[in-house]
Amino acid sequence: MQVRNVESDVLIIGGGMAGCGAAYEARTWGKDLKIVIAEKANIDRSGAVAMGLSAINTYLGMRWGENTPEDFVNYVKGDLMGLVREDLVYDVARHVDSSVHLLEEWGLPIMKDEKTGKYVREGKWQILIHGESYKPIVAEAAKKAASEIVSRVMITHLITDSQDKNRIAGAVGFDVRDGSFIIFKAKAVVLASGGATHIFRPRSVGEGWGRTWYSPWSTGSGYALPIEAGAKMVQMEIRLVPTRFKDGYGPVGSWFLYLKSKATNVNGETYDTNRDRLRANYGAYADAKPMPTCMRNHLMMEEIKEGRSPILMHTQDALDTREKEEAGWEDFLDMTVSQAMLWASQNTDPKERWSELVPTEPYIMGSHAVNAGAWVSGPEDLAPEEYQWGWNRMTTIAGLFAAGDAAGGAGHKFSSGSFAEGRIAGKAAVKFLHDNSGLRTNLDKEVIEARKNEIFQPLENYQLGKQFITRGSVSPYYLYPNQGLKRLEKIMDEYGGGITSFYSTNSTGLGRGMELLDMLKEDLSLLGAEDLHQLQRAWELNHRVITAESVMRHTLFREETRWPGYYYRTDHPKIDDANWKVFVVSKFDRNSGNWSLEKVPVYNILRTE
């Protein structure tokens, strides 16, 4: 087996928006450093915005006095029911506009008002772009900044220093094309490897299996890698359930905000303004303006449960001009081509009739309208002592930084905010190296060898067991990654609050789900991979299972329904600020296999009301 050694000063895991931002900024402050990007795919079309976008969802417009960072913190706090790291949200807000200006400078076409020169707004925080080539434009800057880009590599484990187990030393993985084992040795690591989809069973099954709203190649590595390395995690109980066009997963933002389209129940009644239905369980949160995303979901779900579905988006009333029709189609052609194809395949003309809306399956994310991820240190000028232990965006493992979906506590980053947070983390990683100029990285050869054997075991399992299959694909000696994934999705769907249970769960269900998850974990050592592609799928499954366990444990620990419309604890149906207006933070001990969970105070450090 070929073994490759890749040494760097800064290793960036993941080449999406956050990873590209980290590379660009790290080079700005570390002119002579060796900066390496390890990317699972190809950086030109990787990450959640690989297909493109029709809007940038986080832009304040400070140059025109449209919004302030304080305004943004107030909005994010309201949307996430009070549980945000205000220091992190503010830090993104004060840097995101300059990041967007960089993207425009690099060639991103942003729509402008011809009279005022301002960017065309989709909503209070969103601006419209011609974004099919969004990711290649951003990737070009990262490619120029990086010393080396290692593509088509599956990072399986982080490695800590042999002399200091709480300091990062690099990572290991394998090349999906040639099967070589790669040892990444680094003084600092920026983790930007995305969130998690296919943790829960998707709505699209059978011939549509694999079609999801969030990128299917985001497999929880941004969570599993730091969890297994011993980093603390926060808000892993929250999950995103976006409302989307049925089956095609087309986004609804432009239709609601820009095209002013209306959604109704099957009786033609507007359902998403009825705050009276929210007050009994959710108190003053029901009167928040704008209404929190999860509560708008909740009102839709109530309509569906009470038999007033399908939920209809009245596209036929919105596309009343040629300009609006073009905007509606471009919204999908820029980012969700499948929705346009679905309309065509079902003989649907959005000018002539409505389209259906549904809540999707849950996703685990740190950059969208939720904020799961690593518990990270905040900026020195803002973070209270309990949130600050060194360098900005550093996890509880020294030298390991997180950005984008991987960094918890600060939702509503989206693409521009993730890019900005990557820049923040990249700059902080360089400062970490400058402040520790004599730092030496030490690798434990025995640990590396053990990891190598573990990584390639599924190939051996397959070779030993394949001759015992007499028909079909069921083996008494190994489990295919696809079979394991379906088991995981069934467990999480039925016991963790997925679509089958209508996003509901309780302590008994979660306990049973964790029992079944333990059985699945036992079988992961028996995964079989017939080739390198399946070996990658095997390790993606491993990462999903680790992430799923974290989600289950956090959900069981938080005894309230904080985010109705994302998930429900039916045994604790109300928001309970007296006991649970806190962050839930967890830590996994790899040596013992035990998890510890704790409450951490939520500090309101800015005057945002």
C-alpha positions as CSV (number, residue, x, y, z in Angstrom):
1,M,0.0,0.0,0.0
2,Q,1.3,3.4,-0.9
3,V,1.7,5.8,2.0
4,R,1.8,9.6,1.4
5,N,2.9,12.2,3.9
6,V,1.6,15.7,3.5
7,E,3.1,18.3,5.9
8,S,1.7,21.8,6.4
9,D,1.5,24.7,8.7
10,V,-2.2,25.1,8.2
11,L,-4.4,22.2,7.1
12,I,-7.9,23.1,5.9
13,I,-10.3,20.2,5.8
14,G,-13.1,20.9,3.2
15,G,-13.0,23.2,0.2
16,G,-16.5,24.7,0.4
17,M,-17.2,28.3,1.1
18,A,-15.8,28.3,4.7
19,G,-12.7,26.4,3.5
20,C,-12.0,28.7,0.6
21,G,-12.4,31.7,3.0
22,A,-10.0,30.2,5.4
23,A,-7.4,29.6,2.7
24,Y,-7.7,33.1,1.3
25,E,-7.3,34.8,4.7
26,A,-4.6,32.5,6.0
27,R,-2.5,33.4,3.0
28,T,-3.1,37.1,3.6
29,W,-1.6,36.9,7.1
30,G,0.8,34.0,6.6
31,K,2.7,34.8,3.5
32,D,5.4,32.1,4.0
33,L,3.2,29.4,5.5
34,K,2.5,26.1,3.8
35,I,-1.3,26.0,3.5
36,V,-2.9,22.7,2.4
37,I,-6.6,22.1,1.5
38,A,-7.9,18.5,1.7
39,E,-11.1,18.2,-0.3
40,K,-13.3,15.1,-0.7
41,A,-14.4,16.2,-4.2
42,N,-13.0,18.9,-6.5
43,I,-12.8,22.4,-5.1
44,D,-14.3,24.0,-8.2
45,R,-17.7,22.3,-7.5
46,S,-17.6,21.2,-3.9
47,G,-19.6,22.1,-0.9
48,A,-23.2,23.1,-0.3
49,V,-23.2,25.7,-3.1
50,A,-21.7,23.4,-5.7
51,M,-24.7,23.7,-8.1
52,G,-25.0,27.4,-7.6
53,L,-27.2,29.9,-5.8
54,S,-29.7,32.6,-6.8
55,A,-29.2,34.8,-3.8
56,I,-26.7,35.6,-1.0
57,N,-28.8,35.3,2.2
58,T,-26.6,37.3,4.5
59,Y,-25.7,40.8,3.5
60,L,-26.3,43.8,5.8
61,G,-25.8,46.7,3.5
62,M,-23.9,48.8,6.0
63,R,-22.4,51.0,3.3
64,W,-25.9,52.2,2.5
65,G,-27.1,52.3,6.2
66,E,-29.6,49.5,5.6
67,N,-28.8,47.3,8.6
68,T,-26.3,47.1,11.5
69,P,-24.6,44.1,13.1
70,E,-26.8,44.7,16.2
71,D,-29.9,44.5,13.9
72,F,-28.6,41.1,12.6
73,V,-27.9,39.7,16.1
74,N,-31.4,40.7,17.2
75,Y,-32.9,38.9,14.1
76,V,-30.9,35.7,14.5
77,K,-31.6,35.6,18.3
78,G,-35.3,35.9,17.6
79,D,-35.4,33.3,14.9
80,L,-33.5,30.7,17.0
81,M,-35.7,31.2,20.1
82,G,-33.1,33.1,22.1
83,L,-30.3,30.5,21.9
84,V,-27.3,32.0,20.0
85,R,-23.8,33.0,20.7
86,E,-24.2,36.7,20.3
87,D,-20.4,37.2,20.1
88,L,-20.1,34.8,17.2
89,V,-23.1,36.2,15.3
90,Y,-21.9,39.8,15.7
91,D,-18.4,38.8,14.6
92,V,-19.8,37.3,11.3
93,A,-22.1,40.3,10.9
94,R,-19.3,42.9,11.0
95,H,-17.2,41.0,8.4
96,V,-19.8,39.6,6.0
97,D,-20.3,42.7,3.9
98,S,-16.6,43.1,3.1
99,S,-16.6,39.4,2.2
100,V,-19.4,39.9,-0.3
101,H,-17.6,42.9,-1.8
102,L,-14.6,40.6,-2.3
103,L,-16.8,38.1,-4.1
104,E,-18.1,40.8,-6.4
105,E,-14.5,42.0,-7.0
106,W,-13.6,38.4,-8.1
107,G,-16.3,38.4,-10.7
108,L,-19.6,37.3,-9.0
109,P,-22.5,39.0,-10.8
110,I,-24.6,40.7,-8.2
111,M,-27.9,42.3,-9.3
112,K,-28.0,46.1,-8.9
113,D,-30.6,48.8,-9.1
114,E,-29.7,50.9,-12.1
115,K,-30.8,54.1,-10.4
116,T,-29.3,53.8,-6.9
117,G,-26.4,51.4,-7.5
118,K,-27.6,49.4,-4.5
119,Y,-27.8,45.6,-4.6
120,V,-31.3,44.3,-5.4
121,R,-32.9,43.0,-2.3
122,E,-34.8,39.8,-2.1
123,G,-35.5,40.4,1.6
124,K,-34.2,42.3,4.5
125,W,-31.0,40.3,4.6
126,Q,-30.9,38.7,1.1
127,I,-29.5,40.1,-2.2
128,L,-30.0,38.5,-5.7
129,I,-27.1,37.2,-7.7
130,H,-26.5,35.4,-11.0
131,G,-24.9,32.5,-9.1
132,E,-24.5,29.5,-11.3
133,S,-20.7,30.0,-11.2
134,Y,-20.6,31.2,-7.6
135,K,-18.4,28.3,-6.3
136,P,-15.9,28.3,-9.1
137,I,-15.3,32.0,-8.6
138,V,-14.6,31.5,-4.9
139,A,-12.6,28.4,-5.5
140,E,-10.2,30.3,-7.8
141,A,-9.1,32.6,-5.0
142,A,-8.6,29.6,-2.7
143,K,-6.5,27.8,-5.4
144,K,-4.3,30.8,-5.7
145,A,-3.9,31.0,-1.9
146,A,-3.2,27.3,-1.2
147,S,0.3,25.8,-1.4
148,E,-1.3,22.5,-2.3
149,I,-4.8,21.1,-2.8
150,V,-5.3,17.4,-2.2
151,S,-8.5,16.4,-4.0
152,R,-10.6,13.2,-3.9
153,V,-9.4,12.4,-0.3
154,M,-11.7,11.1,2.4
155,I,-10.5,12.4,5.8
156,T,-11.5,9.7,8.3
157,H,-9.9,10.8,11.6
158,L,-8.3,13.8,13.2
159,I,-5.0,13.1,15.0
160,T,-3.9,14.7,18.2
161,D,-0.3,15.3,19.3
162,S,1.4,12.4,21.0
163,Q,2.9,14.7,23.6
164,D,-0.2,16.7,24.2
165,K,-3.5,14.8,23.6
166,N,-5.5,18.0,23.6
167,R,-3.6,19.6,20.7
168,I,-4.2,18.9,17.1
169,A,-1.4,17.3,15.0
170,G,-3.2,16.6,11.7
171,A,-5.5,14.0,10.1
172,V,-5.5,10.8,8.2
173,G,-7.5,9.5,5.3
174,F,-7.2,7.8,1.9
175,D,-7.2,8.8,-1.8
176,V,-10.5,7.6,-3.3
177,R,-8.8,7.3,-6.8
178,D,-5.6,5.3,-6.0
179,G,-6.2,4.0,-2.5
180,S,-3.1,5.5,-1.0
181,F,-3.1,6.1,2.8
182,I,-2.5,9.8,3.4
183,I,-1.0,11.2,6.7
184,F,-1.6,15.0,7.0
185,K,0.8,16.5,9.6
186,A,-0.1,20.0,10.6
187,K,0.5,22.6,13.3
188,A,-3.0,24.0,12.9
189,V,-6.2,22.7,11.4
190,V,-9.3,24.5,10.2
191,L,-12.3,22.2,10.0
192,A,-14.7,23.3,7.3
193,S,-16.1,19.9,6.1
194,G,-19.9,20.6,6.1
195,G,-23.0,19.5,7.9
196,A,-25.0,16.3,7.7
197,T,-27.7,15.0,5.4
198,H,-29.1,11.4,5.2
199,I,-29.0,11.2,8.9
200,F,-32.8,10.9,8.7
201,R,-34.8,9.1,6.1
202,P,-35.5,11.4,3.2
203,R,-38.9,12.0,1.6
204,S,-37.5,11.0,-1.8
205,V,-37.1,7.2,-1.9
206,G,-36.9,4.5,-4.5
207,E,-35.8,5.9,-7.9
208,G,-35.6,9.4,-6.2
209,W,-33.4,8.1,-3.3
210,G,-30.4,10.5,-2.9
211,R,-32.4,13.6,-3.9
212,T,-32.3,15.9,-0.9
213,W,-32.4,19.6,-0.3
214,Y,-29.1,19.9,1.4
215,S,-26.1,18.4,-0.4
216,P,-26.0,14.6,-0.1
217,W,-22.2,14.6,0.1
218,S,-22.3,16.5,3.4
219,T,-22.1,13.4,5.5
220,G,-21.5,14.7,9.1
221,S,-17.7,14.8,8.9
222,G,-17.7,18.4,10.3
223,Y,-19.2,16.9,13.5
224,A,-17.9,13.3,13.7
225,L,-14.2,14.3,13.3
226,P,-14.2,16.7,16.3
227,I,-16.5,14.6,18.4
228,E,-14.3,11.5,18.1
229,A,-11.2,13.7,18.8
230,G,-12.7,14.9,22.0
231,A,-13.9,18.4,21.2
232,K,-17.0,19.9,22.9
233,M,-20.1,20.3,20.7
234,V,-23.1,22.6,21.1
235,Q,-26.7,22.7,19.9
236,M,-26.5,19.2,18.3
237,E,-30.2,18.7,19.2
238,I,-31.4,21.4,16.8
239,R,-32.1,20.3,13.2
240,L,-33.3,22.2,10.2
241,V,-36.6,21.3,8.5
242,P,-36.9,23.7,5.6
243,T,-40.1,24.2,3.7
244,R,-39.5,23.5,0.0
245,F,-41.4,22.7,-3.2
246,K,-42.5,19.1,-3.1
247,D,-40.2,16.4,-4.6
248,G,-37.9,18.9,-6.4
249,Y,-36.7,20.6,-3.2
250,G,-36.8,23.9,-4.9
251,P,-36.2,26.9,-2.5
252,V,-39.1,29.1,-1.5
253,G,-37.3,32.3,-0.4
254,S,-37.3,34.2,-3.7
255,W,-40.9,33.2,-4.3
256,F,-42.1,34.5,-0.9
257,L,-39.8,37.5,-0.6
258,Y,-39.0,38.8,-4.1
259,L,-42.0,37.5,-6.1
260,K,-44.4,38.0,-3.3
261,S,-46.1,34.7,-3.9
262,K,-48.7,33.5,-1.4
263,A,-49.0,30.0,0.2
264,T,-52.4,28.8,1.4
265,N,-54.0,25.5,2.6
266,V,-56.2,23.6,0.3
267,N,-59.2,25.8,1.2
268,G,-57.4,28.9,0.0
269,E,-56.8,30.1,3.6
270,T,-53.6,31.8,4.7
271,Y,-52.3,29.8,7.6
272,D,-48.9,31.2,8.5
273,T,-50.1,34.3,10.4
274,N,-52.2,32.7,13.1
275,R,-50.2,33.5,16.2
276,D,-53.1,32.6,18.5
277,R,-52.4,29.0,17.9
278,L,-48.8,29.4,19.1
279,R,-49.2,31.3,22.4
280,A,-50.4,28.4,24.7
281,N,-47.2,26.4,24.4
282,Y,-44.7,29.0,23.2
283,G,-45.7,32.2,25.1
284,A,-44.1,35.5,24.0
285,Y,-42.1,33.8,21.3
286,A,-45.3,33.5,19.4
287,D,-45.3,37.3,19.0
288,A,-41.7,37.7,17.7
289,K,-41.4,39.7,14.5
290,P,-40.6,38.3,12.1
291,M,-42.2,35.0,13.1
292,P,-39.4,32.4,13.8
293,T,-38.8,30.0,10.9
294,C,-39.6,27.0,13.0
295,M,-43.0,28.4,14.1
296,R,-44.0,29.1,10.5
297,N,-43.2,25.4,9.9
298,H,-45.3,24.5,12.9
299,L,-48.3,26.2,11.5
300,M,-47.9,24.4,8.2
301,M,-47.6,21.1,10.0
302,E,-50.8,21.8,11.9
303,E,-52.7,22.4,8.6
304,I,-51.4,19.1,7.3
305,K,-52.2,17.1,10.4
306,E,-55.7,18.5,10.4
307,G,-56.4,17.5,6.8
308,R,-56.1,20.9,5.1
309,S,-53.3,19.8,2.8
310,P,-51.8,19.9,0.2
311,I,-50.2,23.3,1.0
312,L,-50.3,25.4,-2.2
313,M,-47.8,28.0,-3.4
314,H,-49.8,30.2,-5.8
315,T,-47.1,30.6,-8.4
316,Q,-49.7,31.4,-11.0
317,D,-50.5,34.7,-9.2
318,A,-46.9,35.7,-8.8
319,L,-45.6,35.3,-12.4
320,D,-47.7,38.2,-13.8
321,T,-44.9,39.8,-15.8
322,R,-42.1,38.6,-18.1
323,E,-39.5,39.8,-15.6
324,K,-41.0,37.9,-12.7
325,E,-41.3,34.8,-14.8
326,E,-37.7,34.9,-15.7
327,A,-36.7,35.5,-12.1
328,G,-38.8,32.5,-11.0
329,W,-37.2,30.2,-13.5
330,E,-33.7,31.5,-12.8
331,D,-34.1,30.9,-9.1
332,F,-34.2,27.2,-9.9
333,L,-31.8,27.1,-12.8
334,D,-29.2,28.8,-10.7
335,M,-29.4,26.3,-7.9
336,T,-32.0,23.6,-8.1
337,V,-32.3,22.5,-11.7
338,S,-34.2,19.4,-10.6
339,Q,-37.2,21.5,-9.6
340,A,-37.5,22.9,-13.2
341,M,-37.1,19.4,-14.6
342,L,-39.8,18.1,-12.2
343,W,-42.2,20.8,-13.4
344,A,-41.5,19.8,-17.0
345,S,-41.9,16.1,-16.3
346,Q,-45.2,16.6,-14.6
347,N,-46.6,19.0,-17.2
348,T,-46.7,21.8,-14.7
349,D,-46.6,25.4,-15.9
350,P,-46.1,27.6,-12.8
351,K,-47.9,30.4,-14.7
352,E,-51.0,28.3,-14.9
353,R,-51.4,26.5,-11.6
354,W,-50.1,26.2,-8.1
355,S,-47.3,24.0,-6.8
356,E,-47.1,22.0,-3.6
357,L,-45.0,22.9,-0.6
358,V,-43.9,20.4,2.1
359,P,-41.6,20.3,5.1
360,T,-38.5,18.3,4.3
361,E,-36.7,15.7,6.3
362,P,-34.4,17.0,9.0
363,Y,-30.8,18.2,8.4
364,I,-28.0,18.9,10.8
365,M,-26.3,22.2,10.0
366,G,-24.4,25.1,11.6
367,S,-24.7,27.7,8.8
368,H,-28.3,27.9,7.8
369,A,-31.3,28.8,10.1
370,V,-29.9,26.5,12.8
371,N,-26.6,26.4,14.7
372,A,-25.2,22.9,15.5
373,G,-21.5,22.4,15.6
374,A,-18.3,22.6,17.6
375,W,-18.2,24.8,20.8
376,V,-15.7,27.4,19.8
377,S,-13.8,30.3,21.4
378,G,-15.2,33.8,20.6
379,P,-13.5,37.1,19.6
380,E,-11.4,38.7,22.2
381,D,-13.3,42.0,22.2
382,L,-16.8,40.5,22.6
383,A,-16.8,37.1,24.1
384,P,-17.4,36.7,27.8
385,E,-14.8,34.7,29.8
386,E,-16.8,31.5,29.6
387,Y,-16.9,31.7,25.8
388,Q,-13.2,32.7,25.3
389,W,-10.2,30.5,25.8
390,G,-7.6,31.6,23.3
391,W,-7.9,32.2,19.6
392,N,-11.1,33.0,17.7
393,R,-13.1,30.0,16.4
394,M,-10.7,27.5,18.1
395,T,-12.4,24.5,19.4
396,T,-11.7,23.0,22.8
397,I,-8.8,21.2,21.2
398,A,-5.8,23.4,20.9
399,G,-4.9,24.4,17.3
400,L,-8.2,23.0,15.9
401,F,-10.5,25.7,14.4
402,A,-14.0,25.4,13.0
403,A,-16.0,27.4,10.5
404,G,-19.2,27.2,8.5
405,D,-21.4,24.2,9.3
406,A,-18.7,22.9,11.6
407,A,-18.8,25.9,14.0
408,G,-21.8,25.9,16.4
409,G,-23.8,28.6,18.1
410,A,-24.1,31.1,15.2
411,G,-26.8,30.4,12.7
412,H,-27.9,32.3,9.6
413,K,-24.4,32.4,8.2
414,F,-25.4,30.9,4.9
415,S,-22.8,31.0,2.1
416,S,-21.4,34.5,2.6
417,G,-21.3,34.2,6.4
418,S,-19.6,30.8,6.1
419,F,-17.0,32.4,3.8
420,A,-16.6,35.2,6.3
421,E,-16.3,32.8,9.2
422,G,-13.7,30.8,7.2
423,R,-11.7,34.0,6.9
424,I,-12.0,34.6,10.6
425,A,-10.8,31.1,11.4
426,G,-8.0,31.2,8.9
427,K,-6.6,34.5,10.3
428,A,-6.9,33.1,13.9
429,A,-5.1,29.9,12.9
430,V,-2.2,32.0,11.6
431,K,-2.2,34.0,14.8
432,F,-2.1,30.8,16.8
433,L,1.0,29.7,14.9
434,H,2.7,33.2,15.3
435,D,1.9,33.1,19.0
436,N,3.4,29.6,19.3
437,S,6.4,30.0,16.9
438,G,8.3,27.1,18.5
439,L,5.5,24.6,18.1
440,R,6.5,21.1,17.2
441,T,4.0,18.5,15.9
442,N,4.5,14.9,17.2
443,L,2.7,11.9,15.7
444,D,2.3,8.6,17.4
445,K,3.3,5.9,14.9
446,E,1.3,3.2,16.7
447,V,-1.9,5.4,16.5
448,I,-1.3,6.1,12.8
449,E,-0.8,2.4,12.1
450,A,-3.9,1.5,14.0
451,R,-5.9,4.0,12.1
452,K,-4.6,2.7,8.8
453,N,-5.7,-0.8,9.6
454,E,-9.1,0.4,10.7
455,I,-9.6,2.6,7.6
456,F,-9.0,-0.3,5.1
457,Q,-10.7,-3.1,7.1
458,P,-13.9,-2.9,5.0
459,L,-12.0,-3.9,1.9
460,E,-10.7,-7.0,3.7
461,N,-14.1,-7.8,5.1
462,Y,-15.5,-7.9,1.6
463,Q,-12.8,-10.0,0.2
464,L,-13.1,-12.6,3.0
465,G,-16.9,-12.7,2.9
466,K,-17.9,-12.3,-0.7
467,Q,-17.6,-16.0,-1.6
468,F,-20.3,-16.8,1.0
469,I,-23.0,-14.9,-0.9
470,T,-25.0,-17.4,-3.0
471,R,-27.6,-15.0,-4.3
472,G,-28.4,-11.3,-4.0
473,S,-26.5,-8.9,-1.8
474,V,-27.1,-10.3,1.7
475,S,-24.0,-11.6,3.4
476,P,-23.7,-13.3,6.8
477,Y,-20.2,-11.9,7.0
478,Y,-20.4,-8.2,6.1
479,L,-22.7,-5.2,5.8
480,Y,-22.8,-3.0,2.7
481,P,-22.6,0.7,3.5
482,N,-25.9,1.3,1.7
483,Q,-27.6,-1.3,4.0
484,G,-26.1,0.4,7.1
485,L,-27.3,3.8,5.9
486,K,-30.9,2.6,5.5
487,R,-30.8,1.2,9.0
488,L,-29.5,4.5,10.3
489,E,-32.1,6.5,8.5
490,K,-34.9,4.2,9.8
491,I,-33.8,4.5,13.4
492,M,-33.5,8.3,13.3
493,D,-36.7,8.7,11.3
494,E,-38.8,6.6,13.7
495,Y,-37.2,7.4,17.0
496,G,-35.3,10.6,16.6
497,G,-38.0,12.9,15.2
498,G,-38.2,12.3,11.5
499,I,-41.0,12.5,8.9
500,T,-42.6,9.2,9.9
501,S,-43.3,10.4,13.4
502,F,-44.1,13.9,12.1
503,Y,-40.9,15.2,13.8
504,S,-42.0,14.0,17.2
505,T,-40.1,12.0,19.8
506,N,-40.0,11.4,23.6
507,S,-37.7,9.9,26.2
508,T,-38.8,6.3,25.6
509,G,-38.5,6.6,21.9
510,L,-35.1,8.2,22.1
511,G,-34.0,5.5,24.5
512,R,-35.1,2.8,22.2
513,G,-33.5,4.6,19.3
514,M,-30.1,4.7,21.1
515,E,-30.4,0.9,21.8
516,L,-30.8,0.3,18.1
517,L,-28.1,2.7,17.3
518,D,-25.7,0.8,19.6
519,M,-26.5,-2.4,17.7
520,L,-25.7,-0.6,14.4
521,K,-22.5,0.7,15.8
522,E,-21.4,-2.9,16.7
523,D,-22.0,-3.9,13.1
524,L,-19.9,-1.0,11.7
525,S,-16.7,-3.1,12.2
526,L,-18.3,-5.6,9.7
527,L,-18.8,-3.1,6.9
528,G,-17.7,-4.5,3.6
529,A,-16.4,-2.4,0.6
530,E,-15.9,-3.9,-2.8
531,D,-13.9,-0.9,-4.1
532,L,-12.6,2.5,-3.0
533,H,-15.9,4.2,-3.8
534,Q,-17.7,1.9,-1.4
535,L,-14.8,2.4,1.1
536,Q,-15.6,6.1,1.0
537,R,-19.3,5.3,1.6
538,A,-18.3,3.1,4.5
539,W,-16.5,6.0,6.2
540,E,-19.3,8.5,5.4
541,L,-21.6,6.1,7.2
542,N,-19.3,6.0,10.2
543,H,-19.4,9.8,10.4
544,R,-23.2,9.9,10.0
545,V,-23.6,7.4,12.8
546,I,-21.4,9.4,15.2
547,T,-23.3,12.5,14.3
548,A,-26.6,10.8,14.8
549,E,-25.7,9.6,18.3
550,S,-24.8,13.1,19.2
551,V,-28.1,14.4,18.0
552,M,-30.0,11.7,19.9
553,R,-28.2,12.4,23.2
554,H,-28.6,16.1,22.9
555,T,-32.3,15.7,22.1
556,L,-32.8,13.4,25.1
557,F,-31.0,15.8,27.4
558,R,-33.0,18.9,26.5
559,E,-36.4,18.4,28.2
560,E,-38.5,20.9,26.3
561,T,-39.8,21.7,22.8
562,R,-37.6,24.7,22.1
563,W,-38.0,24.7,18.3
564,P,-41.6,23.6,17.3
565,G,-41.7,22.9,13.6
566,Y,-38.2,21.4,13.7
567,Y,-38.9,18.7,16.3
568,Y,-41.1,18.1,19.2
569,R,-40.5,16.4,22.6
570,T,-44.1,15.2,23.1
571,D,-43.3,14.5,26.8
572,H,-42.2,18.1,27.2
573,P,-44.4,20.0,24.8
574,K,-43.7,23.6,25.9
575,I,-40.7,26.0,25.8
576,D,-39.3,26.1,29.3
577,D,-37.1,29.2,29.7
578,A,-36.8,28.7,33.5
579,N,-34.8,25.5,33.0
580,W,-33.7,25.3,29.4
581,K,-32.8,28.8,28.1
582,V,-29.2,27.4,28.0
583,F,-26.8,25.8,25.6
584,V,-26.4,22.1,25.7
585,V,-22.8,21.2,25.4
586,S,-21.4,17.6,25.1
587,K,-18.1,15.9,25.1
588,F,-17.3,12.3,24.0
589,D,-14.4,10.4,25.6
590,R,-13.0,8.1,22.9
591,N,-11.1,6.0,25.5
592,S,-14.0,5.2,27.7
593,G,-16.8,5.6,25.1
594,N,-18.7,7.8,27.5
595,W,-20.6,11.0,26.8
596,S,-20.9,13.9,29.2
597,L,-23.5,16.7,28.7
598,E,-23.9,20.0,30.5
599,K,-25.8,23.2,30.5
600,V,-23.9,26.4,29.6
601,P,-25.4,29.9,30.2
602,V,-26.6,32.0,27.4
603,Y,-25.2,35.5,27.7
604,N,-26.9,38.5,26.1
605,I,-23.8,40.6,25.6
606,L,-25.2,43.2,23.2
607,R,-28.0,45.7,23.6
608,T,-30.0,44.5,20.6
609,E,-33.6,45.2,21.6
